[in-house]
Amino acid sequence: MRIALSAVFLLSSAMLLAQNQPAPKSADQLRDLAKQARKAGDLQAEAGYLCQAAGLDGKKYGKKCEKAKEDAAKALLQFQADLNVGRTELEGKDYSGALRDLGKITFGPAKGEAQELILRARIESGTLPPEQLSQLVLTGAGEAFNRGDFDRAEDLLKHVHSQTLESAANKLESDINAYRDAMKQADELDRSGDYNGAAQKYHSAGTIKPDGPGQPLERMRQALDAQAKAEQKKAEQTASPSAPVQEAQVPAPKSNDAEKIKNWLAIARRDETGGDLKGALQAYDAALKLNGRETEALAARTRLLNKMKDDKQALEKNLVQGVAEFYASQFGAANDMIGKYLEDGGGQHVGAAHFYLGASLLSQVILADSKNAANSDELRNQALEQFVLAKQLHYVPLRSAVSPKILAQWAQTGDTQ
């Protein structure tokens, strides 16, 4: 199964808790979340929590809600000014000034561009150690891949000079090259009229990045439609003029579709066996385009849709609960819940899961009795293994939401593996 590196810069603790936890039951709980958001520098999230609290207790939190919204609005205006100043400083090669001013932007629509400019400043300044710079640019490359900017991703990968990160960088570059090759071949086949072959190549690109440049899955559907229309036209041209026209809600398969359906079903079974449920679903859909009554594809489609829905909900619930347990200092429960998420294959937030499992294990080491040195060493080694996996997936934690002791070990992990 191919897993696209779309898990880059996946999840910060504050965002995870704010967006995915069940709604707090009291205004005071929302107040506490607002305090956490402010400490993390996210005044928008703080205002959101306080205004939710005001909805429950307007007398106590109404004014605080309005004040928080004003603070967030003022900050957003200032961030735009900081962005303009930082951009100018960067063009003038005032790297320290650019890093200072761009680093002030902690939330809002300007944050994305600010982070890009910060990365550029760090690359051009040449002041970071090679390992740290490589980690930063690999994370940036992953983010660029996520949003479909492959050119930017490749440009950043040129600055990865670390043996520790070489494997992850090569994997990302390989995915980009494979995606582009598949799309190029698909376009050529489509232009030549080989719509079935084009659809298979678009499918291959879609297994790497479903929403990548050129929209491979939409192009796959278009190719299948073109194939169906071409075959319909051919059938009409060879049919007898006096042949009765039969209507049916679902057209029966044409005899020359049998081999194509067989190929799509084989692809679907392969993907499903390999755990690539999305790829399998796309292939079953392709078979149904050719024969809407294909029994195996119909049954498999229903089965896969139900499984994907149930699996996704259960997986995300485990991770959200596990991170909540970590912040509640219930490390045993955190280990179990996050470990379950990873054992079941993970989802969109695998990098975050590895980081938080490592942080939970390391927290147990920090709090452990000095008499249990052997157990502490084992937990520490397990934590470091999780940190390595998280870094390979380019995860970057929200530094203000994690203990400095944990961050110190996190920063050293790449140098010690």
C-alpha positions as CSV (number, residue, x, y, z in Angstrom):
1,M,0.0,0.0,0.0
2,R,1.3,3.4,-0.9
3,I,0.8,6.1,1.6
4,A,1.2,9.7,0.3
5,L,3.2,12.0,2.5
6,S,0.2,14.1,3.2
7,A,0.7,14.0,6.9
8,V,3.3,16.7,7.0
9,F,2.8,19.4,9.7
10,L,-0.3,17.5,10.8
11,L,-1.6,18.6,14.1
12,S,-0.8,20.8,17.1
13,S,-2.0,20.0,20.5
14,A,-4.0,23.2,20.9
15,M,-5.8,22.7,17.6
16,L,-6.4,19.1,18.3
17,L,-8.0,19.7,21.6
18,A,-10.0,22.7,20.5
19,Q,-11.4,21.2,17.3
20,N,-11.9,17.5,18.1
21,Q,-12.7,17.1,21.7
22,P,-16.3,16.8,22.8
23,A,-17.8,20.2,23.7
24,P,-17.0,21.1,27.3
25,K,-19.9,21.0,29.6
26,S,-19.4,24.3,31.4
27,A,-18.4,27.9,30.7
28,D,-15.5,27.5,33.1
29,Q,-14.0,24.7,31.1
30,L,-14.2,26.9,28.0
31,R,-12.5,29.7,30.0
32,D,-9.6,27.3,30.8
33,L,-9.3,26.4,27.1
34,A,-9.3,30.1,26.3
35,K,-6.4,30.6,28.7
36,Q,-4.5,27.7,27.0
37,A,-5.1,29.3,23.5
38,R,-3.9,32.7,24.7
39,K,-0.8,31.1,26.2
40,A,-0.2,29.5,22.8
41,G,-0.6,32.9,21.1
42,D,-3.8,32.1,19.3
43,L,-6.1,35.0,20.2
44,Q,-8.7,33.9,17.6
45,A,-9.1,30.6,19.4
46,E,-9.3,32.4,22.8
47,A,-12.1,34.6,21.5
48,G,-13.9,31.6,20.2
49,Y,-13.8,29.8,23.5
50,L,-14.8,32.9,25.5
51,C,-17.7,33.7,23.2
52,Q,-18.9,30.1,23.6
53,A,-18.7,30.6,27.3
54,A,-20.6,33.8,27.0
55,G,-23.4,31.9,25.3
56,L,-23.7,29.8,28.5
57,D,-23.0,32.6,31.0
58,G,-23.4,36.0,29.4
59,K,-23.1,37.9,32.6
60,K,-19.8,36.5,33.5
61,Y,-18.2,36.1,30.1
62,G,-20.0,38.6,27.8
63,K,-17.5,41.4,28.2
64,K,-14.6,39.1,28.1
65,C,-15.8,37.7,24.8
66,E,-16.0,41.2,23.3
67,K,-12.6,42.2,24.6
68,A,-11.0,39.0,23.2
69,K,-12.6,39.7,19.8
70,E,-11.2,43.2,19.8
71,D,-7.7,41.9,20.8
72,A,-7.8,39.3,18.0
73,A,-8.9,41.9,15.4
74,K,-6.1,44.3,16.5
75,A,-3.5,41.5,16.3
76,L,-4.6,40.5,12.8
77,L,-4.1,44.1,11.6
78,Q,-0.7,44.2,13.3
79,F,0.2,40.8,11.7
80,Q,-0.4,42.2,8.3
81,A,2.0,45.1,9.0
82,D,4.5,42.6,10.5
83,L,4.2,40.5,7.3
84,N,4.9,43.5,5.1
85,V,7.9,44.6,7.2
86,G,9.3,41.1,7.3
87,R,9.0,40.6,3.6
88,T,10.9,43.9,3.0
89,E,13.6,42.9,5.5
90,L,14.0,39.6,3.8
91,E,14.4,41.1,0.4
92,G,17.1,43.4,1.9
93,K,18.8,40.4,3.4
94,D,18.1,41.6,7.0
95,Y,17.6,38.0,8.1
96,S,17.5,38.7,11.8
97,G,15.0,41.4,11.4
98,A,12.8,39.3,9.1
99,L,12.9,36.4,11.6
100,R,12.0,38.7,14.4
101,D,9.0,40.4,12.7
102,L,7.7,37.3,10.9
103,G,7.9,35.3,14.1
104,K,5.4,37.6,15.7
105,I,2.6,36.2,13.5
106,T,1.1,33.4,15.5
107,F,-2.3,32.9,13.9
108,G,-4.6,34.1,11.1
109,P,-4.4,34.3,7.3
110,A,-0.9,35.8,7.3
111,K,0.6,33.0,9.3
112,G,1.1,30.6,6.3
113,E,3.1,33.1,4.2
114,A,5.0,34.2,7.3
115,Q,6.1,30.6,7.9
116,E,7.2,30.3,4.3
117,L,9.3,33.5,4.5
118,I,10.8,32.4,7.8
119,L,12.0,29.2,6.2
120,R,13.4,31.1,3.3
121,A,15.2,33.4,5.7
122,R,16.7,30.5,7.6
123,I,17.9,28.9,4.4
124,E,19.5,32.0,3.0
125,S,21.1,33.1,6.2
126,G,23.1,29.9,6.6
127,T,23.1,30.3,10.4
128,L,21.5,27.0,11.3
129,P,23.3,23.7,11.9
130,P,22.9,21.4,8.9
131,E,20.7,18.9,10.8
132,Q,18.3,21.5,12.1
133,L,18.1,23.2,8.7
134,S,17.4,19.9,7.0
135,Q,14.6,19.1,9.5
136,L,13.0,22.6,8.8
137,V,13.2,22.4,5.0
138,L,11.9,18.8,5.0
139,T,8.9,19.9,7.0
140,G,8.4,22.8,4.6
141,A,8.7,20.4,1.6
142,G,6.1,18.2,3.1
143,E,3.7,21.1,3.6
144,A,4.3,22.2,0.0
145,F,3.5,18.6,-1.1
146,N,0.3,18.7,1.0
147,R,-1.0,21.8,-0.8
148,G,0.0,20.5,-4.3
149,D,3.0,22.8,-4.8
150,F,5.4,20.1,-6.1
151,D,7.9,22.7,-7.5
152,R,8.3,24.3,-4.1
153,A,8.7,20.9,-2.4
154,E,11.4,19.9,-4.8
155,D,13.2,23.2,-4.4
156,L,13.2,22.7,-0.6
157,L,14.4,19.1,-0.8
158,K,17.6,20.3,-2.4
159,H,18.6,21.8,1.0
160,V,18.2,18.5,2.9
161,H,21.8,17.4,3.8
162,S,21.2,14.9,6.6
163,Q,21.7,11.2,6.6
164,T,19.0,10.8,9.2
165,L,16.4,12.5,7.0
166,E,17.7,11.2,3.7
167,S,15.2,8.3,3.6
168,A,12.2,10.6,4.2
169,A,13.4,13.1,1.7
170,N,14.0,10.4,-1.0
171,K,10.5,9.0,-0.3
172,L,8.9,12.4,-0.8
173,E,10.9,13.0,-4.0
174,S,10.0,9.6,-5.3
175,D,6.3,10.2,-4.7
176,I,6.5,13.5,-6.6
177,N,8.3,11.9,-9.6
178,A,6.0,8.9,-9.7
179,Y,2.9,11.1,-9.6
180,R,4.2,13.3,-12.4
181,D,5.2,10.3,-14.5
182,A,1.7,8.7,-14.0
183,M,-0.1,12.0,-14.9
184,K,2.1,12.5,-18.0
185,Q,1.5,9.0,-19.3
186,A,-2.2,9.3,-18.5
187,D,-2.5,12.6,-20.5
188,E,-0.7,11.0,-23.5
189,L,-3.0,8.0,-23.4
190,D,-6.0,10.3,-23.1
191,R,-5.0,12.3,-26.1
192,S,-4.4,9.2,-28.1
193,G,-7.9,7.9,-27.4
194,D,-6.9,5.1,-25.0
195,Y,-9.3,6.2,-22.3
196,N,-9.2,3.0,-20.4
197,G,-5.4,3.1,-20.2
198,A,-5.5,6.7,-19.2
199,A,-8.0,6.0,-16.4
200,Q,-5.7,3.4,-15.0
201,K,-2.8,5.8,-15.0
202,Y,-4.9,8.6,-13.4
203,H,-5.9,6.0,-10.8
204,S,-2.2,5.3,-10.1
205,A,-1.5,9.0,-9.6
206,G,-4.6,9.3,-7.3
207,T,-3.2,6.6,-5.0
208,I,-0.2,8.9,-4.4
209,K,-2.2,12.2,-3.9
210,P,-5.9,12.1,-4.7
211,D,-6.2,15.9,-4.8
212,G,-2.8,16.5,-6.5
213,P,-2.1,18.9,-9.4
214,G,-4.4,18.1,-12.4
215,Q,-7.0,16.4,-10.2
216,P,-6.3,12.8,-11.1
217,L,-9.5,11.3,-9.8
218,E,-11.6,13.7,-11.7
219,R,-9.6,13.1,-14.8
220,M,-10.0,9.3,-14.3
221,R,-13.8,9.8,-14.2
222,Q,-13.7,11.9,-17.4
223,A,-11.6,9.2,-19.2
224,L,-14.1,6.5,-18.2
225,D,-16.9,8.7,-19.4
226,A,-15.2,9.3,-22.7
227,Q,-14.5,5.5,-23.0
228,A,-18.2,4.8,-22.4
229,K,-19.3,7.4,-24.9
230,A,-16.9,6.1,-27.6
231,E,-18.1,2.5,-27.2
232,Q,-21.7,3.6,-27.2
233,K,-21.2,5.5,-30.5
234,K,-19.4,2.5,-32.0
235,A,-22.3,0.2,-31.0
236,E,-24.8,2.6,-32.5
237,Q,-22.9,2.7,-35.8
238,T,-22.8,-1.1,-36.1
239,A,-26.4,-1.7,-34.8
240,S,-29.2,-2.5,-37.3
241,P,-31.4,0.5,-38.0
242,S,-34.4,-1.7,-37.3
243,A,-33.1,-3.0,-34.1
244,P,-35.5,-2.1,-31.2
245,V,-34.2,0.3,-28.6
246,Q,-34.3,-1.2,-25.2
247,E,-34.3,1.0,-22.1
248,A,-32.8,0.1,-18.8
249,Q,-31.9,2.0,-15.7
250,V,-28.5,0.4,-15.7
251,P,-26.9,-0.6,-19.0
252,A,-25.7,-4.1,-19.4
253,P,-22.0,-4.6,-20.0
254,K,-20.7,-4.8,-23.6
255,S,-18.9,-7.9,-24.6
256,N,-15.6,-6.0,-25.1
257,D,-15.8,-4.6,-21.6
258,A,-15.3,-7.9,-19.9
259,E,-11.5,-7.8,-19.9
260,K,-11.5,-4.2,-18.7
261,I,-13.9,-5.0,-15.8
262,K,-11.7,-8.0,-14.9
263,N,-8.6,-5.7,-14.8
264,W,-10.3,-3.1,-12.6
265,L,-11.6,-5.8,-10.2
266,A,-8.0,-7.2,-10.0
267,I,-6.7,-3.7,-9.1
268,A,-9.5,-3.3,-6.5
269,R,-8.8,-6.6,-4.8
270,R,-5.1,-5.9,-4.7
271,D,-5.6,-2.4,-3.2
272,E,-8.1,-3.7,-0.7
273,T,-5.8,-6.6,0.4
274,G,-3.0,-4.1,0.8
275,G,-5.1,-1.9,3.0
276,D,-5.6,0.9,0.4
277,L,-9.3,1.3,0.8
278,K,-9.5,4.5,-1.2
279,G,-7.7,3.0,-4.1
280,A,-9.9,-0.1,-4.0
281,L,-13.0,2.0,-4.0
282,Q,-11.8,4.0,-7.0
283,A,-11.1,0.8,-8.9
284,Y,-14.5,-0.7,-8.0
285,D,-16.2,2.5,-9.2
286,A,-14.3,2.2,-12.5
287,A,-15.7,-1.3,-12.9
288,L,-19.2,-0.1,-12.2
289,K,-18.8,2.6,-14.9
290,L,-18.5,-0.2,-17.4
291,N,-21.1,-2.4,-15.8
292,G,-23.4,-0.9,-13.3
293,R,-24.7,-4.3,-12.3
294,E,-21.4,-5.9,-11.5
295,T,-22.2,-7.8,-8.3
296,E,-18.8,-8.0,-6.8
297,A,-18.1,-4.3,-7.3
298,L,-21.6,-3.3,-5.9
299,A,-21.2,-5.4,-2.8
300,A,-17.6,-4.3,-2.3
301,R,-18.4,-0.6,-2.7
302,T,-21.0,-0.7,0.1
303,R,-18.7,-2.7,2.3
304,L,-15.8,-0.4,1.8
305,L,-17.8,2.8,2.4
306,N,-19.1,1.5,5.7
307,K,-15.7,0.3,6.8
308,M,-14.0,3.6,5.9
309,K,-16.6,5.6,7.8
310,D,-16.5,3.4,10.9
311,D,-12.7,3.1,10.9
312,K,-12.1,6.8,10.5
313,Q,-14.4,7.7,13.3
314,A,-13.0,5.1,15.7
315,L,-9.4,6.0,14.8
316,E,-9.8,9.7,15.3
317,K,-11.6,9.2,18.6
318,N,-8.8,7.1,19.9
319,L,-6.2,9.7,19.1
320,V,-8.2,12.7,20.4
321,Q,-8.9,10.9,23.6
322,G,-5.3,9.8,23.9
323,V,-4.0,13.4,23.5
324,A,-6.6,14.6,26.1
325,E,-5.3,11.9,28.5
326,F,-1.8,13.1,28.0
327,Y,-2.6,16.7,28.9
328,A,-4.5,15.3,31.9
329,S,-1.3,13.5,33.0
330,Q,-3.0,10.2,32.6
331,F,0.0,8.7,30.8
332,G,-1.0,5.0,31.0
333,A,-4.4,5.8,29.4
334,A,-2.7,8.0,26.8
335,N,-0.3,5.2,25.8
336,D,-3.1,2.8,25.4
337,M,-5.4,5.1,23.3
338,I,-2.6,6.5,21.0
339,G,-1.0,3.1,20.7
340,K,-4.4,1.7,19.6
341,Y,-4.6,4.4,17.0
342,L,-1.2,3.4,15.6
343,E,-1.8,-0.3,15.8
344,D,-5.0,0.0,13.7
345,G,-3.1,1.8,10.9
346,G,-3.5,5.4,12.0
347,G,-5.2,8.0,9.9
348,Q,-4.5,11.5,8.8
349,H,-2.5,12.3,12.0
350,V,0.1,9.5,12.3
351,G,3.0,11.9,12.8
352,A,1.2,13.6,15.7
353,A,0.4,10.2,17.2
354,H,4.0,9.1,17.2
355,F,5.0,12.4,18.8
356,Y,2.4,12.3,21.6
357,L,3.1,8.7,22.4
358,G,6.8,9.6,22.7
359,A,5.9,12.6,24.9
360,S,3.7,10.4,27.1
361,L,6.4,7.8,27.6
362,L,9.1,10.5,28.2
363,S,6.8,12.1,30.8
364,Q,6.7,8.9,32.7
365,V,10.5,8.8,32.7
366,I,10.7,12.4,34.0
367,L,8.2,11.6,36.8
368,A,9.6,8.1,37.6
369,D,11.2,7.0,40.8
370,S,15.0,7.0,40.5
371,K,15.0,3.4,41.9
372,N,13.4,2.2,38.7
373,A,16.3,3.1,36.4
374,A,16.0,0.0,34.2
375,N,12.3,0.6,33.5
376,S,13.0,4.3,32.8
377,D,15.8,3.5,30.3
378,E,13.4,1.2,28.5
379,L,10.7,3.9,28.4
380,R,13.1,6.5,27.2
381,N,14.3,4.3,24.3
382,Q,10.7,3.7,23.3
383,A,10.0,7.4,23.5
384,L,13.0,8.2,21.2
385,E,11.8,5.6,18.7
386,Q,8.5,7.4,18.5
387,F,10.2,10.7,18.1
388,V,12.2,9.4,15.2
389,L,9.1,8.1,13.5
390,A,7.3,11.5,14.0
391,K,10.3,13.3,12.5
392,Q,10.4,11.0,9.5
393,L,6.8,12.1,8.9
394,H,7.9,15.7,9.3
395,Y,5.6,16.4,12.3
396,V,6.4,19.7,14.1
397,P,4.9,20.1,17.6
398,L,3.5,23.4,19.0
399,R,6.3,24.3,21.2
400,S,4.3,26.5,23.6
401,A,2.1,23.6,24.4
402,V,4.7,21.0,25.4
403,S,7.1,20.8,28.3
404,P,10.6,22.2,27.7
405,K,12.2,19.0,28.9
406,I,10.3,17.0,26.3
407,L,11.2,19.6,23.6
408,A,14.8,19.4,24.6
409,Q,14.8,15.6,24.0
410,W,12.8,16.1,20.8
411,A,15.4,18.5,19.5
412,Q,18.2,16.1,20.2
413,T,16.6,13.0,18.7
414,G,17.6,13.6,15.1
415,D,21.3,14.1,16.2
416,T,21.4,10.9,18.2
417,Q,19.8,8.4,15.9
